[in-house]
Amino acid sequence: MIERSPAQARLSASERRSAIVAAALRVFSSTSYAGATTAEIARAAGVTTGSIMHYFENKQRVLEAVLEMIVARTIERMQRCHVPAGTVP
């Protein structure tokens, strides 16, 4: 049985999905996509495998969410670094 902290039990659906995506990134980074299992991702996120399947159809969909998160973070960082043309930082 997965033990959840009181904070984990109070997560909204969006926060729980984000926690799964963040955990998947850690698991994929340490073991590889091919070597990772949804059970490992669930353990890392502090949820059940069923919870992962509630938010994602399969492991590939989890990977797609991880990639979307990485792209969104990259775009955000690039926008913060943007210097308008003709100006000198």
N, C-alpha and C positions, 0 to 999 in steps of 0.2 A: 504494500500500500504506500502511496506517495504521501509524505508528510508535508503539509503546507504551513508556512508561517501565517499568522493572522493577517499580515499585509498582503500575502499572495491570495488569501481567501477573499479579500475585498477588491481585487482588481476588476476593473470594468472589462467588457468584452474586447474593446480596443487595446487596453493595456495588456491583457492576457495574450492577445494575438502578437503584439509587439514583443512581449517576453519570449514567446515561442520563436519568433524570427531572430531575436538576438541570441538565444540559446543555439539555434541552428547554425548561425554564423560561427559561433565558438566551436561547435562540434565539427562542422565541415572543415574549419581551419585546422583542427587538431588531427582529424582522422581521414579526411577527404570526403567528397560527396558520395562516392561509390562505397566507401567503407562505413559510412554513417548509417544508423538505423533510426527509425522514428522512436523506438524505445529509448535510445540514447538521448535524442533531442528532448523527449518528454522528461527524462530524469534531470537533464540540465536546466530545463525550464520550470521544474517543480510541478508538472501537470501529468495527467495520464495520457497514454497513447490515444485514447478515445477523444480527448480534448484536442489533440493535434488534428485528428480526422474531422472534428467538428468545424475547424477553421480552414483546413486545407484538404483537397481531394486526395493528394498523394505527396510523396517526398519531392517530386519534381515541382509541384506547386509551392512547396516550402522554399525550395531553391529559388524559384522565380521571385518570391517575396523578399528573400535575402538580397537578390540582385537589385530589385527595385529600391530597397532601402539604401543600398550602397550608392546607387545612381542619384537618389534624392539628396543624400548627404554630400555627395561630390558637387552637385549643382549648387547647393546651398553655400558650400565653402567657396566655390568659384564666384558666386554673386557677391559674397562679402569682400572678396579680394578685387573686385572689378574697379578699375580706375577709368573714369570717362576719358575719351580721346581728347588729346590736346592739353591734358593736365599733367603735372609732374608730382608724383607722390612725395 
